Amino acid sequence: MLSPEAQGDPGHFALEGRLASFQRHVANFENNDIKKPFKPSSSVYSLSGNMELGVLDPKLDLYLNPNFFSNSVSTAGLKYQVLGKPRIGSDKGNFSTSIAAGAGRYSGGYNKAAFFQGSDSTPDNIKKMDYSVGQIEVGVISGYRWRSKILHYANFFYTRQTISGEVRTIDNTFNDKRFNTSNTGSSFSTGLIFYFGEYGYVKTDYSYMVSAMQSTRTLATNSASLALGLTF
């Protein structure tokens, strides 16, 4: 959901809160297979945020994507606009393109006693698990202003996650056993940004993502997102 337009001046920013869906992968040690520690599950909607801050150059932004409640990776990265005018100075007919790259990390875990029995996030045979997720992402974002306050954009991102941790099963088949796996994904999204007043905007977004956890099947997901933000 990054804008194809940079802020246009160091210190200026766009800040938003959004409701977005995230693909979940849940623990899977049902057959005592340490090489397949996760399986895809249903997506879930959660509150998240996004900030794009102009730094150093009129066409360079720092972006931050914190995920507040989804137990997902929060990322930070840089976005550089290679075509078109930045947000400050942009008007009807502006075609813009930016490239972006970022990274992030999330650490989590759970204890059987802390969760409801039967939850799809806590398989019956797991007693305790701790894990860490590292993520890198690269993407291209392009957009066109149909009106001075309506920006249509589309983007493509490639994401890779590496996941490692330790698991202890109830029957002690795994007793603090180490596991490692990876997840790759490609996503396409398109959306509209409607600017209103002097500072406000609303953003709507549709995304299609194909992901593949190591040693498991490929999964395709669709999602819609809504954001409300401020520019300065």
N, C-alpha and C positions, 0 to 999 in steps of 0.2 A: 504493500500500500504506500510505497514511497512516491513522492511527486517527481516527475521528470524535470522539473524546474528547480534549480538551486535558489537559495534565498536572495542572492544578488548583492549582499554586503555583509562583511564580517560583523557578528553580533546580532544580526536579525535572525528570527527563528519562526518555525511553525511548531505548535505544541497541540497534541490531540489525545483524547481518550477514545477508546473504541471497543466495540463488542465484536469479537472475532472467533471463529472456530479453529480448533487445533486437533490434528490427528493424534490419537493415543496408541501407544504400544504397551501392552500389559505383560507382566511376568509370566513365563511359561516354562515350568520345570516338571510338567505332569508325567513325562516319560523318562525323567532323570537324565535328560539330554542337555549337558552343559553347553553344547555348541549352538543351541537354539533357545537363548534365554528370554526372548520376547516374541510376542505375536501381535498382529494388528488388531485394534479394537475400534469401536465407534468413535467418531469425532465428538468433541464437546465444546460448547461455547464458553468463553471466559472473557473477563475484562483485561484489557492490555492498554499499552500506550505507545506513543511515537513522538520523538522530537527530532527535528532537522534544524541544525544550527549552522549558520554561515561562519566559516573560519578561514583566515589567511587570504583567500582569493574570492572574488565575487561569484565564481562558479564552483566553489568547493564547499561542501557541507559535511559536518559530522552528524551521523544519525544514531539514535538510541532507541531500541525497541524492548522495553521492559514488559515481561509477562507477570502479572500480579498474582493470579490465583490458579493458573493452569498447570503448575509443575512442569513448565516448559522452559527451554533455554531463552534467556534474555541476551540480545545481541547488540553490538556496537560496531560501527564501521564508517567508511568514507564514501561519499557520492560526488562524482565530478561531472558537470554538465559539458558535453562536447558539441552540442548543436543548440541553436536558438538563444533567445533572451532569458535571463533568470526571472524569478517571480517579480522582483522590483523592476519595473520597466516593461513587463510583459503586457501584451494586449491581444485583441482578436486577431486570429491568423497566425499566432506564434506556434511554430513546430519545434519541439524540444526533445533532446535525447541525452540521457545520462548513463554512466556506468557506475556500479557500486560493488563494494566488497566489504564483508564484515565477519566477525567471529564472536563466540560467546561460550559460556560454560554454566552448567547447572549440576548441583550435587543434591542427592536426596536419598531416601530410604524409608523403610517402614518395619514395624514390629507387629506381629500377628495380633497381639493383645490390643493394639491401638485402632483396629479396624473392625467393621461389622463382618460377621461370618457370612460368606457367600458373595462378597463384593467381587466384581469382575476384575478389580485392580489388586486383589489379594488372594491368589490361588490357595486352595486348602492345604497344600503340602509345604508351603513356605512359612518358616518360623520367623526369619529375620533376613533383611537384605539391605545393603548399602550400595549405591552406584553413583557414577559421575558421567556426565554427558558433555562432550566437547563438540562444537559446531563451527563450520566455515560456510560462507555463502558468497556467491558472485552473481551479478545480474545486470540486465539492461532494461532501462525504462524509457519509453517514448510517449509523447503526448501532443495534443493539438488543442488550441483554444478556439472553440466554436463561437464563443462570445467573450467579451472582456472578463466576465466573471464565471465562465463555465469552461473547465479544463477536462478533457477526455484523455485518459492515459491507458497504457497497456505495458505489462512488463513480463520478463522471463527470468527466473532465478534457478540456479543449481545449488543444492545444499548437500553437505555430507556431515554425518554425525558419527563419532566414535564413542562407544559406551563400554565402560568397564566397572567392575565391582566385585562384591563378595556375597554369597548366599549361604544360608543355613536352612536345611529342610527339617521338618518335624521328625522324620524317621532317621535323621543324621546320615542319609546317603551323601549329602553335601554338608560338610561342616566348615563354614567359612571358606568355601571353595571359590577361587577366582574365576571370573568369566570375562570375555571380551567379544564384542560384536560391532557391527557398523550398519548404518542406514544411509541410503542415498535417495535423493528426491529431486524432481524437476517440477516446477510450478509455473503456471501461466495465470495472470489475473488482468482484469480490465475494470475500469471504474470511472466515476465522474466526481469532480470536485466542484461544488457550488459555493462561490464566495458571496458573502452578504455583509452589508454594513462596511465599517472601516477595517475590522479585524477578524470577523468570524468566517467559518466555512463548515460545510457538511460534506462528508465523503461517503460514497457508496461503492462497494467492490464485490466482484464475483471472482472466485479462484477455482482453478482445476489443478490438482496435484497428483502426480504418480510417484509413489515411493516404494522402496524395496529394502526390507530388513535382510541382513545377511542370512542365507539359508532358509528364508521363508518366501512366501508368494508375494508377487507385486500387488500393490493396492492402489486403486484410483479413488480420489475423493473430490467432492464438490462442496463449496462453502460460500456463504455470503457474509459480508461484514458491513458495519455501519460505524462511522466516526464523527465526532464533533470536535472542532479545533479552533485555535486562535493563531493569528499571525501578528508579527511585530517587526 
